[in-house]
């Protein structure tokens, strides 16, 4: 009896040792004896080593791919500058054209060049007008008056000589853009507006363009569009505006009738510019679009320069000069290539890129891109 117990105890100790070593033991009673038969584990150990080796290789490959992507993106993100030793020579030189009105729209002319004819410092204050409402954007000037909006959607007309108020129009909508004034019917003021107030949440499809008589403030027409903080662009009897709904609208300046509309994949929050019968718009989808002013047909589209984890969006109003389009981006980076989605779509080419610091910008400042307007 004692011998049997001792044998069994030794068998259990041996079995535990074999299990600890990774060996499976089969114990059996044969002729009154316990025999342990070890099972070979070389094959299972080889399989584990192979698995670990495969995982290590996969991790190495993934790390290499990630490093390659990061290096590629960092290379794409490099600033592109013009040569400091080679003078820029444009094939044509823009000739400033004095508009019929002193300052009819944001940037003064359709190209948004803000060219001033003879106004220089020193300046002195003649009068002051306004009150508590925030006035964020500059006025349009014409017919002896200044036209501007405040943040509460009120459009004012005041005397350029005295600052006295001539009239006020309340759109009951948000406003974040300069108005424009054109010659139709002895003076018409055009203003774009955002959502109807009070607005509890942003609706990209709720906006309006209103045309009013410059002399009296009487409404000539209104057109429902997407919510717009785009200063109206006046060109050849048309009014061009963009909206949060990602659509550029072309309206008849006399009637407000929609002539064409072109949709983009992102909101349009900056103004539009024009040159050589082409309208330019920057979008929050990271592209600059060139559209035929008469038909709305896409002429070319410029992709924003990618960064490591995101791409810049276009919030600034373009400026057209020297056969180029200059536009600011929210991340301080500019387009480096232009896509050719169709054979008939011409691509612009990047000419110069600069990165400037700006305290007012949240991530990296303002920069200027130059794209050819034609090939």
C-alpha positions in Angstrom: 0.0 0.0 0.0 2.8 2.4 0.9 4.7 1.5 -2.2 1.6 2.2 -4.4 1.1 5.7 -2.8 4.7 6.6 -3.3 4.6 5.6 -6.9 1.5 7.7 -7.5 3.1 10.7 -5.8 6.2 10.3 -7.9 4.0 10.1 -11.0 2.2 13.3 -10.1 5.4 15.1 -9.4 6.8 13.9 -12.8 3.6 14.9 -14.6 3.7 18.4 -13.2 7.3 18.8 -14.1 6.6 17.6 -17.6 3.6 20.0 -17.9 5.8 22.9 -16.6 8.4 22.1 -19.3 5.8 22.1 -22.0 5.6 18.3 -22.3 2.3 16.5 -22.2 2.6 13.2 -20.2 0.3 10.2 -20.6 0.4 8.1 -17.5 -0.9 4.5 -17.5 -1.0 1.5 -15.2 0.7 -1.4 -17.0 1.8 -4.4 -14.9 1.2 -2.4 -11.8 3.7 0.3 -12.9 3.1 3.9 -13.9 4.9 4.9 -17.1 5.1 8.5 -18.4 5.4 8.9 -22.1 6.6 12.4 -23.1 5.1 14.0 -26.2 7.4 15.8 -28.6 6.9 19.6 -28.5 9.4 20.7 -31.2 6.7 21.0 -33.8 4.5 23.3 -31.6 7.5 25.4 -30.5 8.5 25.8 -34.2 5.0 27.0 -35.0 5.1 29.6 -32.2 8.5 30.9 -33.4 7.1 31.2 -36.9 4.1 33.1 -35.7 6.3 35.5 -33.7 8.6 36.0 -36.7 5.6 36.7 -39.0 4.2 39.3 -36.6 7.6 41.0 -36.3 7.9 41.2 -40.1 4.4 42.6 -40.4 5.1 45.2 -37.7 8.3 46.2 -39.5 6.6 46.5 -42.8 3.7 48.6 -41.3 6.2 50.9 -39.6 8.2 51.3 -42.8 5.0 52.1 -44.7 4.0 54.7 -42.1 7.4 56.3 -42.2 7.2 56.4 -46.0 3.8 58.1 -45.9 4.9 60.7 -43.4 8.0 61.5 -45.4 6.0 61.8 -48.6 3.5 64.1 -47.0 6.3 66.2 -45.4 7.9 66.5 -48.8 4.5 67.6 -50.3 4.1 70.2 -47.6 7.3 72.1 -48.4 6.8 75.8 -49.2 7.3 76.7 -52.8 8.9 80.1 -53.3 9.7 82.2 -56.4 13.4 82.7 -57.3 14.9 85.7 -55.5 17.4 86.1 -58.4 14.9 86.0 -61.3 12.6 89.0 -61.7 8.9 88.1 -62.3 7.8 89.2 -65.7 4.1 89.0 -66.6 3.1 88.5 -70.2 0.5 91.3 -69.7 0.4 94.2 -67.3 -3.0 95.0 -65.7 -4.2 98.5 -66.3 -6.2 99.8 -63.4 -9.7 100.8 -64.5 -11.3 103.5 -62.5 -14.9 102.3 -61.7 -17.8 104.5 -62.4 -18.6 104.6 -58.6 -16.0 105.4 -55.9 -16.0 102.0 -54.3 -18.9 99.8 -55.6 -18.0 96.5 -54.0 -15.6 94.7 -51.6 -12.1 95.1 -53.2 -13.4 97.9 -55.4 -13.4 96.0 -58.7 -14.4 92.5 -59.8 -10.7 91.4 -59.6 -10.8 92.5 -55.9 -7.5 94.4 -56.3 -8.6 97.3 -54.0 -6.7 99.7 -56.2 -6.8 103.3 -54.8 -6.6 106.3 -57.1 -4.8 109.1 -55.3 -6.0 108.6 -51.7 -2.9 108.8 -49.4 -2.1 109.7 -45.8 -2.1 111.8 -43.8 -5.8 111.5 -43.2 -8.0 113.3 -40.8 -11.4 112.5 -39.3 -14.3 114.4 -40.8 -17.2 112.7 -39.0 -18.1 109.5 -37.2 -21.3 107.5 -37.5 -22.6 104.2 -36.2 -23.5 102.9 -32.8 -23.4 99.8 -30.6 -24.0 97.1 -33.3 -20.8 95.5 -34.6 -19.6 96.7 -38.0 -17.2 94.0 -39.3 -16.9 94.7 -43.0 -16.1 97.8 -45.1 -18.8 99.8 -46.9 -19.6 100.2 -50.5 -19.5 103.8 -51.7 -21.6 105.3 -54.5 -24.1 108.0 -55.2 -22.9 110.2 -52.4 -23.5 107.5 -49.8 -21.9 104.7 -47.8 -23.7 101.4 -47.6 -22.8 98.9 -44.9 -24.3 96.2 -42.7 -24.0 95.3 -39.1 -23.9 91.9 -37.4 -27.7 92.0 -36.8 -28.6 92.1 -40.5 -29.3 95.8 -40.7 -28.2 97.6 -43.9 -27.5 101.3 -43.6 -27.2 104.1 -46.1 -25.4 107.2 -44.7 -24.2 110.4 -46.3 -20.6 110.4 -47.5 -20.4 114.1 -46.7 -21.9 114.3 -43.2 -22.4 110.7 -42.0 -26.1 111.4 -41.5 -28.4 108.3 -42.0 -30.5 108.3 -45.2 -32.3 105.0 -44.6 -32.0 101.6 -42.9 -33.2 98.2 -44.0 -33.7 95.3 -41.5 -33.4 91.9 -43.1 -34.0 90.0 -39.8 -31.2 87.8 -40.8 -27.5 87.4 -39.9 -25.0 89.4 -41.9 -21.2 88.9 -42.4 -20.4 90.6 -45.7 -20.0 94.0 -47.4 -22.8 95.0 -49.7 -22.3 96.2 -53.3 -23.8 99.0 -55.3 -24.4 99.0 -59.1 -25.8 101.4 -61.7 -29.1 99.6 -62.4 -32.1 102.0 -62.2 -30.0 104.9 -61.0 -28.4 103.0 -58.2 -29.2 99.6 -56.7 -27.6 98.1 -53.5 -27.1 94.4 -53.3 -26.6 92.6 -50.0 -26.3 88.9 -49.0 -27.6 87.5 -45.7 -27.4 84.4 -43.5 -30.0 82.5 -41.5 -33.2 84.2 -40.3 -33.0 85.4 -36.7 -33.1 84.2 -34.1 -31.1 81.2 -35.5 -30.8 78.4 -32.9 -28.6 76.3 -35.3 -26.9 76.9 -38.6 -28.9 76.1 -41.7 -26.7 76.1 -44.8 -29.7 76.3 -47.1 -31.4 79.4 -45.6 -30.0 82.6 -47.0 -31.1 85.6 -49.1 -29.8 88.2 -51.6 -31.7 91.5 -51.5 -31.6 94.4 -54.0 -32.7 97.8 -52.8 -33.0 101.3 -54.4 -29.9 103.2 -53.4 -31.9 106.4 -53.0 -34.8 105.2 -50.9 -34.0 101.7 -49.6 -37.1 100.3 -51.2 -36.7 96.6 -52.0 -36.5 95.9 -55.7 -36.2 92.1 -55.4 -35.1 89.3 -53.2 -33.8 85.8 -54.0 -33.6 82.8 -51.7 -30.2 81.1 -51.8 -28.0 79.2 -49.4 -26.8 81.1 -46.3 -24.3 83.6 -47.6 -21.4 85.6 -46.1 -20.1 86.4 -49.6 -19.8 90.0 -50.6 -21.8 90.2 -53.9 -19.7 90.4 -57.1 -21.1 92.6 -59.8 -20.1 91.9 -63.4 -21.8 92.6 -66.7 -25.3 92.9 -65.3 -25.0 89.9 -63.0 -24.7 89.3 -59.3 -22.5 86.4 -58.2 -22.6 85.1 -54.6 -21.6 81.8 -52.9 -23.3 80.0 -50.0 -22.8 77.7 -47.1 -24.5 75.1 -49.2 -21.5 75.0 -51.5 -23.2 76.6 -54.4 -22.1 79.6 -56.6 -25.2 81.5 -57.8 -25.4 83.8 -60.8 -28.4 86.2 -60.6 -29.8 88.8 -63.0 -28.9 92.2 -61.4 -32.2 93.7 -62.6 -34.7 90.9 -61.6 -32.9 88.5 -59.3 -33.7 85.6 -61.6 -31.3 82.7 -61.2 -29.2 82.4 -64.4 -27.1 79.4 -63.3 -25.7 77.6 -60.2 -22.7 75.5 -59.7 -22.3 73.1 -56.7 -19.2 72.2 -54.9 -18.4 69.7 -52.2 -17.7 72.3 -49.5 -19.1 75.5 -48.1 -18.2 78.8 -49.8 -17.4 81.4 -47.1 -15.2 83.9 -48.9 -16.0 86.3 -51.6 -15.8 85.6 -55.3 -13.5 87.4 -57.8 -13.5 87.7 -61.6 -11.1 88.2 -64.4 -11.2 87.6 -68.2 -14.9 86.4 -68.0 -14.1 83.8 -65.4 -15.4 83.7 -61.8 -13.1 82.3 -59.1 -14.2 80.8 -55.8 -12.5 79.1 -52.9 -14.3 76.3 -51.2 -14.1 74.4 -47.9 -13.6 71.2 -49.9 -10.0 72.4 -50.3 -10.2 73.5 -54.0 -10.2 76.8 -55.9 -12.7 76.8 -58.8 -12.6 78.7 -62.0 -16.1 79.0 -63.6 -17.2 80.5 -66.9 -19.0 83.7 -65.9 -21.7 83.4 -68.6 -22.5 79.7 -68.3 -21.2 78.4 -65.0 -19.1 75.8 -66.8 -16.0 74.5 -64.9 -12.9 75.9 -66.5 -10.4 74.4 -64.0 -10.1 73.3 -60.4 -7.1 73.6 -58.2 -6.5 71.2 -55.3 -5.1 72.5 -52.0 -1.7 71.4 -50.9 -2.1 68.4 -48.5 -0.6 68.3 -45.1 0.1 65.4 -42.8 -3.4 64.8 -41.3 -5.6 67.3 -43.1 -5.8 69.8 -45.9 -6.3 73.6 -45.9 -9.6 75.2 -46.8 -10.2 78.4 -48.6 -11.9 81.2 -46.6 -10.3 84.3 -48.2 -11.6 86.2 -51.2 -9.4 85.7 -54.2 -7.5 88.5 -56.0 -6.9 88.3 -59.7 -3.8 90.1 -61.2 -1.0 89.4 -63.6 -2.8 86.4 -65.1 -2.8 84.8 -61.6 -5.2 84.1 -58.8 -4.0 84.9 -55.3 -5.9 83.3 -52.5 -5.3 82.6 -48.8 -5.7 79.2 -47.1 -6.7 78.5 -43.5 -3.6 76.3 -42.8 -1.1 78.5 -44.5 -0.5 76.1 -47.4 -1.3 76.6 -51.0 -2.2 74.3 -54.0 0.8 72.7 -55.6 -0.9 70.8 -58.4 -4.2 71.1 -60.3 -6.3 68.2 -61.3 -7.5 67.4 -64.8 -10.8 65.6 -64.3 -11.9 66.1 -67.9 -10.0 66.6 -71.1 -11.7 70.0 -71.7 -10.9 71.2 -68.2 -7.7 73.2 -68.2 -5.5 73.1 -65.1 -3.9 76.1 -63.5 -0.3 75.9 -62.4 1.2 76.9 -59.1 3.5 79.9 -59.5 4.5 81.0 -56.0 3.8 80.1 -52.5 4.5 82.1 -49.4 3.9 81.3 -45.7 3.2 84.3 -43.5 2.5 84.5 -39.8 -0.8 85.8 -38.5 -1.9 86.2 -34.9 -5.5 86.2 -35.9 -5.3 82.8 -37.6 -5.8 79.7 -35.4 -3.4 77.3 -37.2 -0.5 78.6 -39.0 -1.5 81.9 -40.6 -2.2 83.3 -44.0 -0.4 82.5 -47.2 -0.8 83.6 -50.8 -1.0 81.2 -53.7 -0.5 82.3 -57.3 -2.3 80.2 -60.0 -2.2 80.9 -63.7 -5.7 82.0 -64.8 -5.2 80.5 -68.3 -2.8 78.4 -70.2 
